[in-house]
Amino acid sequence: MVPMRKKLLVLYIIWFISGSLLALGSMYLTPYFLIPLFGTQVAIGILSLSIRCPECKQPVLKQKMKLFNFAFTYWGCLIPKKCHHCEVVLK
């Protein structure tokens, strides 16, 4: 089984490389490269947001922040070292 942090890292690398290549293709070859560009970016975004903690089954990129005694949740983009919900160290 692939570790969760490695899975997110591979998704981010694929997101960057495919986005760069398809953007260059749409600029220099044909604008029809924009169709797979948006499709791959949305698909990889959904895949990265759906990765969950093995213990509490909460999304890993959904994080909590406390500001002025109010609790906020937001979707972060950095790969966390531990789950923000149950504090389990992610591999």
MODELLER restraints for C-alpha pairs under 7 A, 6 or more apart:
rsr = mdl.restraints
at = mdl.atoms
rsr.add(forms.Gaussian(group=physical.xy_distance, feature=features.Distance(at['CA:3:A'], at['CA:91:A']), mean=5.34, stdev=0.5))
rsr.add(forms.Gaussian(group=physical.xy_distance, feature=features.Distance(at['CA:4:A'], at['CA:90:A']), mean=6.81, stdev=0.5))
rsr.add(forms.Gaussian(group=physical.xy_distance, feature=features.Distance(at['CA:4:A'], at['CA:91:A']), mean=5.98, stdev=0.5))
rsr.add(forms.Gaussian(group=physical.xy_distance, feature=features.Distance(at['CA:5:A'], at['CA:79:A']), mean=6.52, stdev=0.5))
rsr.add(forms.Gaussian(group=physical.xy_distance, feature=features.Distance(at['CA:5:A'], at['CA:90:A']), mean=6.91, stdev=0.5))
rsr.add(forms.Gaussian(group=physical.xy_distance, feature=features.Distance(at['CA:5:A'], at['CA:91:A']), mean=5.94, stdev=0.5))
rsr.add(forms.Gaussian(group=physical.xy_distance, feature=features.Distance(at['CA:8:A'], at['CA:48:A']), mean=6.33, stdev=0.5))
rsr.add(forms.Gaussian(group=physical.xy_distance, feature=features.Distance(at['CA:8:A'], at['CA:79:A']), mean=6.99, stdev=0.5))
rsr.add(forms.Gaussian(group=physical.xy_distance, feature=features.Distance(at['CA:11:A'], at['CA:44:A']), mean=6.58, stdev=0.5))
rsr.add(forms.Gaussian(group=physical.xy_distance, feature=features.Distance(at['CA:11:A'], at['CA:48:A']), mean=6.89, stdev=0.5))
rsr.add(forms.Gaussian(group=physical.xy_distance, feature=features.Distance(at['CA:15:A'], at['CA:41:A']), mean=6.38, stdev=0.5))
rsr.add(forms.Gaussian(group=physical.xy_distance, feature=features.Distance(at['CA:15:A'], at['CA:44:A']), mean=6.47, stdev=0.5))
rsr.add(forms.Gaussian(group=physical.xy_distance, feature=features.Distance(at['CA:19:A'], at['CA:37:A']), mean=6.12, stdev=0.5))
rsr.add(forms.Gaussian(group=physical.xy_distance, feature=features.Distance(at['CA:22:A'], at['CA:33:A']), mean=5.78, stdev=0.5))
rsr.add(forms.Gaussian(group=physical.xy_distance, feature=features.Distance(at['CA:22:A'], at['CA:34:A']), mean=6.96, stdev=0.5))
rsr.add(forms.Gaussian(group=physical.xy_distance, feature=features.Distance(at['CA:22:A'], at['CA:37:A']), mean=5.64, stdev=0.5))
rsr.add(forms.Gaussian(group=physical.xy_distance, feature=features.Distance(at['CA:23:A'], at['CA:37:A']), mean=6.97, stdev=0.5))
rsr.add(forms.Gaussian(group=physical.xy_distance, feature=features.Distance(at['CA:25:A'], at['CA:33:A']), mean=6.05, stdev=0.5))
rsr.add(forms.Gaussian(group=physical.xy_distance, feature=features.Distance(at['CA:26:A'], at['CA:32:A']), mean=6.46, stdev=0.5))
rsr.add(forms.Gaussian(group=physical.xy_distance, feature=features.Distance(at['CA:26:A'], at['CA:33:A']), mean=4.75, stdev=0.5))
rsr.add(forms.Gaussian(group=physical.xy_distance, feature=features.Distance(at['CA:26:A'], at['CA:34:A']), mean=5.95, stdev=0.5))
rsr.add(forms.Gaussian(group=physical.xy_distance, feature=features.Distance(at['CA:49:A'], at['CA:59:A']), mean=6.72, stdev=0.5))
rsr.add(forms.Gaussian(group=physical.xy_distance, feature=features.Distance(at['CA:49:A'], at['CA:61:A']), mean=6.37, stdev=0.5))
rsr.add(forms.Gaussian(group=physical.xy_distance, feature=features.Distance(at['CA:50:A'], at['CA:59:A']), mean=6.20, stdev=0.5))
rsr.add(forms.Gaussian(group=physical.xy_distance, feature=features.Distance(at['CA:51:A'], at['CA:59:A']), mean=5.80, stdev=0.5))
rsr.add(forms.Gaussian(group=physical.xy_distance, feature=features.Distance(at['CA:51:A'], at['CA:60:A']), mean=6.19, stdev=0.5))
rsr.add(forms.Gaussian(group=physical.xy_distance, feature=features.Distance(at['CA:52:A'], at['CA:58:A']), mean=5.27, stdev=0.5))
rsr.add(forms.Gaussian(group=physical.xy_distance, feature=features.Distance(at['CA:52:A'], at['CA:59:A']), mean=4.23, stdev=0.5))
rsr.add(forms.Gaussian(group=physical.xy_distance, feature=features.Distance(at['CA:52:A'], at['CA:60:A']), mean=5.20, stdev=0.5))
rsr.add(forms.Gaussian(group=physical.xy_distance, feature=features.Distance(at['CA:53:A'], at['CA:59:A']), mean=6.26, stdev=0.5))
rsr.add(forms.Gaussian(group=physical.xy_distance, feature=features.Distance(at['CA:53:A'], at['CA:60:A']), mean=5.75, stdev=0.5))
rsr.add(forms.Gaussian(group=physical.xy_distance, feature=features.Distance(at['CA:53:A'], at['CA:83:A']), mean=6.74, stdev=0.5))
rsr.add(forms.Gaussian(group=physical.xy_distance, feature=features.Distance(at['CA:56:A'], at['CA:86:A']), mean=6.55, stdev=0.5))
rsr.add(forms.Gaussian(group=physical.xy_distance, feature=features.Distance(at['CA:60:A'], at['CA:83:A']), mean=6.21, stdev=0.5))
rsr.add(forms.Gaussian(group=physical.xy_distance, feature=features.Distance(at['CA:61:A'], at['CA:75:A']), mean=5.57, stdev=0.5))
rsr.add(forms.Gaussian(group=physical.xy_distance, feature=features.Distance(at['CA:61:A'], at['CA:76:A']), mean=5.26, stdev=0.5))
rsr.add(forms.Gaussian(group=physical.xy_distance, feature=features.Distance(at['CA:61:A'], at['CA:77:A']), mean=6.51, stdev=0.5))
rsr.add(forms.Gaussian(group=physical.xy_distance, feature=features.Distance(at['CA:62:A'], at['CA:73:A']), mean=6.75, stdev=0.5))
rsr.add(forms.Gaussian(group=physical.xy_distance, feature=features.Distance(at['CA:62:A'], at['CA:74:A']), mean=5.73, stdev=0.5))
rsr.add(forms.Gaussian(group=physical.xy_distance, feature=features.Distance(at['CA:62:A'], at['CA:75:A']), mean=4.53, stdev=0.5))
rsr.add(forms.Gaussian(group=physical.xy_distance, feature=features.Distance(at['CA:62:A'], at['CA:76:A']), mean=6.21, stdev=0.5))
rsr.add(forms.Gaussian(group=physical.xy_distance, feature=features.Distance(at['CA:63:A'], at['CA:73:A']), mean=5.55, stdev=0.5))
rsr.add(forms.Gaussian(group=physical.xy_distance, feature=features.Distance(at['CA:63:A'], at['CA:74:A']), mean=5.45, stdev=0.5))
rsr.add(forms.Gaussian(group=physical.xy_distance, feature=features.Distance(at['CA:63:A'], at['CA:75:A']), mean=6.05, stdev=0.5))
rsr.add(forms.Gaussian(group=physical.xy_distance, feature=features.Distance(at['CA:63:A'], at['CA:76:A']), mean=6.42, stdev=0.5))
rsr.add(forms.Gaussian(group=physical.xy_distance, feature=features.Distance(at['CA:63:A'], at['CA:84:A']), mean=5.98, stdev=0.5))
rsr.add(forms.Gaussian(group=physical.xy_distance, feature=features.Distance(at['CA:64:A'], at['CA:71:A']), mean=6.89, stdev=0.5))
rsr.add(forms.Gaussian(group=physical.xy_distance, feature=features.Distance(at['CA:64:A'], at['CA:72:A']), mean=5.71, stdev=0.5))
rsr.add(forms.Gaussian(group=physical.xy_distance, feature=features.Distance(at['CA:64:A'], at['CA:73:A']), mean=4.46, stdev=0.5))
rsr.add(forms.Gaussian(group=physical.xy_distance, feature=features.Distance(at['CA:64:A'], at['CA:74:A']), mean=6.45, stdev=0.5))
rsr.add(forms.Gaussian(group=physical.xy_distance, feature=features.Distance(at['CA:64:A'], at['CA:84:A']), mean=6.89, stdev=0.5))
rsr.add(forms.Gaussian(group=physical.xy_distance, feature=features.Distance(at['CA:65:A'], at['CA:71:A']), mean=5.77, stdev=0.5))
rsr.add(forms.Gaussian(group=physical.xy_distance, feature=features.Distance(at['CA:65:A'], at['CA:72:A']), mean=5.15, stdev=0.5))
rsr.add(forms.Gaussian(group=physical.xy_distance, feature=features.Distance(at['CA:65:A'], at['CA:73:A']), mean=6.16, stdev=0.5))
rsr.add(forms.Gaussian(group=physical.xy_distance, feature=features.Distance(at['CA:66:A'], at['CA:72:A']), mean=6.11, stdev=0.5))
rsr.add(forms.Gaussian(group=physical.xy_distance, feature=features.Distance(at['CA:81:A'], at['CA:89:A']), mean=6.09, stdev=0.5))
rsr.add(forms.Gaussian(group=physical.xy_distance, feature=features.Distance(at['CA:81:A'], at['CA:90:A']), mean=5.59, stdev=0.5))
rsr.add(forms.Gaussian(group=physical.xy_distance, feature=features.Distance(at['CA:82:A'], at['CA:88:A']), mean=5.41, stdev=0.5))
rsr.add(forms.Gaussian(group=physical.xy_distance, feature=features.Distance(at['CA:82:A'], at['CA:89:A']), mean=4.21, stdev=0.5))
rsr.add(forms.Gaussian(group=physical.xy_distance, feature=features.Distance(at['CA:82:A'], at['CA:90:A']), mean=5.05, stdev=0.5))
rsr.add(forms.Gaussian(group=physical.xy_distance, feature=features.Distance(at['CA:83:A'], at['CA:89:A']), mean=6.47, stdev=0.5))
rsr.add(forms.Gaussian(group=physical.xy_distance, feature=features.Distance(at['CA:83:A'], at['CA:90:A']), mean=6.67, stdev=0.5))
